[in-house]
């Protein structure tokens, strides 16, 4: 791929101090994005389905049946949260059930945030890595001009354009990372709210 006489592969190779780390960061970011998208799929719908399936057994005092249903759905956060509540809370005290539920929901929310710190780190560091590559590239351009003994913008224009590719690449990687970081934070916040609502329903039926 070429643009106005510049070979993109050659530019990336020349700016290896910044471009190679940025390419690695972009691959890591995309891996995290696809992994989280896959992990968070259908959680809302499954949470509602599990809640509806255990409400009646819980209300009738059929704890064993409710526990069995939760174990069948132990691959989803809601199933594990309800299982924690039903297995650990054996009395009718509402405050105990709420305390166990809060602990279980916190643990599951932390699991949903798995690897998100990577996106946050990439979003904040990629622009600086790109800027570092640009500064190094400009320094090399002016050093080449000093060695050649000639001046003028035309002498350093090609070198500067190569250096700016690092900044553009850094910004591109950061933009993608921050967009998905914010998306996942919002999505997990909404799921946490859903957990709280459904847990409240179940706990309320336990105290009936």
N, C-alpha and C positions, 0 to 999 in steps of 0.2 A: 504494500500500500504506500503510495507516494502523494505528497501534497506540496506543490510549488517547488519541486526539485529536492525535497527532503524525504528521506526514507524513514518511515516511522519506526521500523525495527531497529535501524541504526541509531536513531535518536534515543530510543529506550535503552539500547546498549551503552551509549555514551553517558547517559544519565543514570547509570546503574546504582549509584549511591542512594538514589531516591526512588527511581522507577521500579527496581526489582522488589524492594520492600513493599511498595505500594501495590504491586501486582499480587504479592503474597497476601497482603491484608485484604485485598478485594476478594480473593478466593476464599479466605477464612470467613469474611463477612457473609458472602453468599451461602456458604455452607451452613452458618448459623441461622440465616434467614430461612432457608428451606427446611432445616431441622425443626425450627420453632413453628413454622407454618404447618408442618405435618403433625407436630405434637399437639397443637391447639385446635386442630380441626374437630368440629362437631361436639366440642366439650359442652357448650350451652344446651344443645338438644339432648345429649345423653344425661346431663344433670337433671333436666326436667323429667325425663323418662324414669330415671332411678327414683326420684322423689315421689312421683305418682305411684310407683310400684310398691313402695314400702309404707306409704301413709296409712293404708287400711290395716295391714298387719300390726303396725305400731299402735294404732288406735285400739285394736282389739286385744292388745297385750300379747300378740304372737311374736315375741322377740326373736325366737329361733328362726322363724320364717323370714323375718326382716333381715337378720344377720346373714342367712343363706343367700338372699337376693343381693345383698351388698358384696358378699364374697364373689358372686358371679360377675359383678361389675367392678372388681377390684383394680381393673386396668384404667379406670377413670378416677379423677380426683374426688368427685362426689361420692362414689362408692366407698373410697377409703375414709373420707370424712365421716360418713354415716356409720361405717363399721367401727371406727374409733369410739364414737358416741355410744353406740348400742352395746359394745363389748365392755367398755370401762364404766359406764354409768348404769348402776343396777338399782338405784333408788328412785324416788320420785321428786328429788330436790332439783328445782329448775336452775338454780345458780350453779350447781355442779355440772349439769349437762351443758350449760352455756360456756362454762370455763373450758371444758373438754373440747367443745366445738370450736372455740376461739383458737385454742392451741393447734387443733387439727387443720383448721383453715389457714393458719399462718404457715404451717409446714408445707401445705399443698401450694400455696401462693409462691413460696420461695422456690419450689420445684418448677413452677411455671415460668419463673424468671431465669431459669438455668441458661447460662451462656450469654445473657443479655449484656453483661458487663463488657463482653468482647466488642459488641456493637458500639457501646458508649465510648470505649477506649479508642476504637478505630475512628469514630466520628470526630473525636477531639484531637487526635494525634496526626491523622492523615494530612490535613492542610499544612501543618508545620514541617512534616517530612517533605512534602512537595516544595515548600518554600526553601527548605535547606538545599534541595536539588537545584532550584533556580539560582540561588545565591552562589553555589559552587560553580554552576555553569557560566554565570556572568563573570565570576573571578577568572575562570579559565579563558574566557573570551578576551578579556582585557590583558591577560598575561600573554596570550598569543599575539595581540596587537603590539604589545611592548617588545616582544621578541622580534616581530617582523619589522618593527621600526616605522610603521605606517599608521596613519590615523584615519578618522572619519567613521561615520555610522555604518557605512556599507561594509567595513571590515569586520565589525562585530555583530552585524544584523543577524547573520545565519546562526552564530553561536547563541545569541540571546533568544532567538525563536526556539532553538533546541532546548534552552534552559527553561523557558516558560511552559513547555510541555509537562514538566514535572509538577508545576503548580496546578495546571489544568487537571492532571491525573489525580493529584491529591484532593482537589476540591470535588471531583467526580466521585471518588471513593467515599469521601466524608458525607456527601449529600445522600447517597444511597444508604449509608449506615445510619445516619441520624433520622431519616424518614422511617425506616423500619424499626429503629429503636423506640421512637415515639409511638408508632402504631402498636407495637407489642405491649408497651407500658399501658396504653389506653385499653387495649383488648383485655389484658390481665386484670386491670382495675374493674372493668365491666364484669368479668367472670367472678371476681371476688365479691362484688355486690350481689351477683346471682346466687353464689354459695350462701351468703348471709341470709338472703330471703328464704331459700329452700330449707336451710338448717332451722330457721325460726319456725317454719311450718311443722317440721318433724318434731322438734323439741316441744312445741305446743301440744301436739298430739300425745307425746309421751307423758305429759303432766295431766292429761285428761283422766 
